[in-house]
Amino acid sequence: MLEDYRRYPIGIQNFEQLRNNNCVYVDKTELVYRLTHTDQVYFLSRPRRFGKSLLVSTLEAYFQGKKDLFRGLAMERLEQDWESYPVLHIDFSISKYLSAHYLRSAINWFLERWEREYGCCVEDKKGTPFSVRLGNVIESAYKKTGKAVVVLVDEYDSPMLDTNSDVALQGELRGIMRDFFSPLKGMGQYLRFLFITGISKFSQMSIFSELNNLQNISMRDDFSAICGTPEEALAQIDSKQYAVPYQADGRRVVKVGVNFDSATRTIGEWIVR
């Protein structure tokens, strides 16, 4: 049995769960610190299974001030203040969107939870546009906590990708999403940070067209390693033999490397036997 055995975080997309279960974690927190202290409004595109949701969860834990989860990581050294902010985490991968009803139900579920948490009183929820309700939530969270609000949107394009074959339905879903997110542009005074992830470029979906200050970091060299596992980290994982317990069960460990930057877009594969 290995003395320094640590589990691979297979299927784990929650930063707190990963850290509390002593899973292998490639430290991205220096990049997270840089991200959160440079600009305020970002978009990141990556394929599925490239760590977007884990990154969003890491941002959520950071903005909630969960210092203990960052012990031993670069963030512990970099961050001195550890403030806690109200976080609105919207994950559109929670459902399949076979009709507009599914999308409206998902958005309503998020809004009702926040309305309870921040004391928003909405008498006619069905008759009140999503945009008005989201704006009320952001303003109420700001007033209740005295802190600017963090909005994290994961897999924003999931509803549209579920309906690629139905142009009419896709247009309807796009309209619902555009209405829901429309307050974000005019509420800058209440926002500390806005981060959006997806598979498609945001310009292709025409949902965030009003957010003209959105910084697209998908192919920026300085953030190319913010998701996934760098080759050096794979080598370190190999040297610590973390894969041995999995190979002992007869499983094959496949490492696929993709370099996301504007200069080189390379893919390499190594199979550990």
Sequence and secondary structure as in RCSB ss.txt:
>XXXX:A:sequence
MLEDYRRYPIGIQNFEQLRNNNCVYVDKTELVYRLTHTDQVYFLSRPRRFGKSLLVSTLEAYFQGKKDLFRGLAM
ERLEQDWESYPVLHIDFSISKYLSAHYLRSAINWFLERWEREYGCCVEDKKGTPFSVRLGNVIESAYKKTGKAVV
VLVDEYDSPMLDTNSDVALQGELRGIMRDFFSPLKGMGQYLRFLFITGISKFSQMSIFSELNNLQNISMRDDFSA
ICGTPEEALAQIDSKQYAVPYQADGRRVVKVGVNFDSATRTIGEWIVR
>XXXX:A:secstr
  TT  B  TT   HHHHHHTTB     HHHHHHHHTT SEEEEE  TTSSHHHHHHHHHHHHTT GGGGTTSHH
HHH SS     EEEEEGGGS  SSHHHHHHHHHHHHHHHHHHHT   S TTTS HHHHHHHHHHHHHHHHSS EE
EEEESTTHHHHTTTT HHHHHHHHHHHHHHHGGGGGGGGGEEEEEEEESS HHHHTSSTT TT EE TT GGGTT
SSS  HHHHHHHHHTTTTHHHHHTT  EEEEEE  SSS   EEEEEE 
